[in-house]
């Protein structure tokens, strides 16, 4: 197993209607943990990279109705 962590900004703060989407994301095979920042404006996901790719994780979150945008990571060089 290769544990990887992704961070997402949310397009809007999560509300009560989004709790089902977070719960459903936990049931996706390969996603180990999904948690929301206390300010409800960021999402962090731990997943098994031997089972899923980054685009798979993002697609699963969006499919479950979570309003996310991938944090940009600057490449060195």
Residue pairs with C-beta under 8 A, 6 or more apart in sequence:
1 48
1 50
2 48
2 49
2 50
3 32
3 46
3 47
3 48
3 49
4 46
4 47
4 48
4 49
4 54
5 44
5 45
5 46
5 47
6 44
6 45
6 47
6 54
6 57
6 58
6 70
7 42
7 43
7 44
7 71
8 42
8 43
8 44
8 45
8 58
8 61
8 68
8 69
8 70
8 71
9 41
9 42
9 68
9 69
9 70
9 71
10 40
10 41
10 42
10 43
10 66
10 67
10 68
10 69
11 67
11 68
11 69
12 67
13 39
13 40
13 41
14 22
14 36
14 40
14 43
14 66
14 67
15 40
18 65
18 66
18 67
20 64
20 65
21 61
21 64
21 65
21 66
22 34
22 36
22 43
22 64
22 66
24 64
25 31
25 34
25 45
25 60
25 61
25 64
25 66
26 33
26 34
28 52
28 57
28 60
29 51
29 52
30 47
30 48
30 51
30 52
30 56
30 57
31 45
31 46
31 47
31 48
31 52
31 57
31 60
32 46
32 47
32 48
33 44
33 45
33 46
34 43
34 44
34 45
34 46
34 61
35 43
35 44
36 42
36 43
37 43
37 44
43 61
43 66
43 68
45 57
45 61
47 57
52 60
58 68
58 70
61 68
62 68
